[in-house]
Amino acid sequence: MSERKRRKSGRKRLTAEERADFARQRRELIGKLIIQDDWEGAIVIEHIRGSQYLVRFPDGTEKFASHKKQKGKGNDGLIRDGWKLWEEK
């Protein structure tokens, strides 16, 4: 199999298998408990698009947040790092 083509931006294109795997990983976050500092007890309610999610905090408020995947972190049903409130750019 030939090496994947690089885009003009220098990033490699994802294969269909990689895209499916990443989509699966995003769906797996739904229903998980966040235990990151200042986010303790928050739950991922819905995946919106890309890195954007809807999160419910312990006080019942729901806010949009983004998540950056953390390399080398185990999947034990808890999410420890990588969350921040969504910012409009």
matplotlib code that plots the C-alpha trace (Angstrom):
import matplotlib.pyplot as plt

x = [0.0, 1.3, 2.0, -0.8, -0.8, 0.1, -2.2, -0.8, -1.0, 1.5, -1.0, -1.6, -5.0, -6.9, -7.8, -11.4, -10.4, -8.8, -11.8, -14.1, -11.9, -11.8, -15.6, -15.9, -13.6, -15.7, -18.9, -17.4, -17.0, -20.8, -22.0, -18.5, -17.8, -15.2, -12.9, -10.6, -10.0, -13.0, -15.1, -15.5, -18.8, -19.6, -21.0, -20.6, -24.2, -23.8, -21.1, -21.8, -19.1, -15.3, -14.0, -17.2, -19.5, -22.4, -21.6, -23.9, -22.4, -23.4, -25.6, -27.7, -26.3, -25.4, -22.5, -20.7, -17.1, -14.2, -12.0, -8.4, -7.5, -4.8, -2.2, -1.4, -4.4, -6.3, -10.0, -11.5, -14.8, -13.4, -12.1, -9.3, -7.9, -8.3, -11.6, -12.3, -15.4, -16.2, -15.0, -16.5, -13.8]
y = [0.0, 3.4, 6.0, 8.4, 11.7, 14.8, 17.9, 21.3, 22.0, 19.2, 17.0, 13.4, 12.4, 10.0, 6.6, 5.4, 3.1, 6.0, 8.2, 5.5, 4.8, 8.5, 8.7, 5.7, 7.3, 10.5, 8.5, 6.6, 9.8, 10.2, 9.4, 9.6, 11.4, 14.2, 14.5, 17.3, 20.2, 22.6, 20.1, 17.4, 15.5, 16.9, 14.4, 14.3, 14.5, 14.7, 14.8, 17.8, 17.9, 17.4, 18.2, 19.9, 18.3, 19.2, 18.8, 18.8, 20.1, 18.9, 22.1, 21.1, 23.7, 22.5, 24.1, 23.5, 22.4, 21.1, 18.2, 17.6, 13.9, 13.0, 10.6, 7.6, 8.0, 4.8, 4.3, 3.6, 5.4, 8.7, 11.6, 13.4, 16.1, 18.1, 19.9, 23.6, 25.7, 26.2, 29.6, 31.3, 32.4]
z = [0.0, -0.9, 1.8, 2.4, 0.6, 2.4, 2.2, 1.3, 5.1, 5.7, 7.5, 6.4, 5.2, 7.5, 6.2, 6.4, 9.3, 11.2, 10.7, 12.0, 15.0, 16.0, 15.6, 17.9, 20.5, 20.5, 21.0, 23.8, 25.9, 26.1, 29.6, 31.1, 34.3, 34.2, 37.2, 35.9, 38.4, 38.5, 36.4, 39.1, 38.7, 35.2, 32.7, 28.9, 27.6, 23.8, 21.1, 18.8, 16.2, 16.1, 19.6, 20.8, 23.4, 25.6, 29.3, 32.3, 35.5, 39.0, 39.5, 36.5, 34.1, 30.6, 28.7, 25.5, 25.9, 23.9, 24.6, 23.5, 23.6, 26.2, 25.0, 27.1, 29.4, 30.3, 29.7, 33.1, 32.6, 34.0, 32.0, 33.8, 31.5, 28.3, 28.9, 28.4, 27.9, 24.2, 22.9, 19.8, 17.5]

ax = plt.figure().add_subplot(projection="3d")
ax.plot(x, y, z, "-o")
ax.set_aspect("equal")
plt.show()
